[in-house]
Amino acid sequence: MVRGIRPFVENRRILDVISCPTHCRPITITPPFKSMVKETVGQTVTSVSRLGKRVVLNLSNQSNVVIEPRMTGLMLLANAPDQDHLRIEWQFEGEREFNSIWFWDRRGLGTVRLYRPGEIEQVYGPDQLGPDALVFTVDQWRERLKGTSREVKVALLDQRLVAGIGNLYASEILHVAGINPQKSCQKLTKPQIERIAEATRQVLERAIETEGSTLGDGTYRNALSQSGQYQNEHRVYMREGQPCPTCHRGTILRLVQAQRSTFYCPKCQR
């Protein structure tokens, strides 16, 4: 999402912020919408960044707008899947190919929050949000994983341990690393932790390159409302009962961990 909207948002002045009409479940907006409009209109988006799974608009007055898409939220430049679930539109000064961005959310689980100067560090500091998965070092992996006895798949979803890994990608990472998702973190060997570190980088970079995974419900879309392509490269996710594409000996199984589905091969992830 960040990469898709960045070229059309950075260094542009916010002309207006509009609440899109909808009868759907409202999203969480903090502070109240009118206050957010008053404090953001006229500001320039100096940069667009990412905090784990969140999109951050960094403003010229040192404030930050943090959009958390949750399960069904999208940041769009055009072609929303429908009009009913559009939530907020940011309009920008000047004429380019795209002059607005929209937040669209089917289930209304997303949030949009404005943090005034200095507040974002308090809310998303190291005690609340772990280092980003793409810059996590092997030493950090070793320190964080050895500090918990949880099953490794459950630990990967903990955004305080490491930020930016979702349920789908946790299954894929552990498969690439050849690690059983139920293995206790404290029982991981040094080579296994190194494989997790490398698999995380490999899987996430490829997912970014292919613009994410659009599953059967069609919810996830890129900034132009086009399907991602990483679902075509899934090794285990949503492949229960199918032959393992890695070892060709096992059959992909599904189990539930922390109320989330996990997919793995019992042969190459012993």
Secondary structure, DSSP 8 states (H G I E B T S, - for coil): -HHHHHHHHTTEEEEEEEE----S---EEES-HHHHHHHHTT-EEEEEEEETTEEEEEETTS-EEEEE-TTTEEEESS--S-STTEEEEEEESS--S--EEEEEESSS--EEEEE-TTHHHHHSSTTTS--BTTT--HHHHHHHHHT--SBHHHHHT-TTTSBS--HHHHHHHHHHHT--TTSBGGG--HHHHHHHHHHHHHHHHHHHHTT----TT-----TTS---SGGGG-SSTT-TTSB-TTTSSSB-EEEEETTEEEEE-TTT--
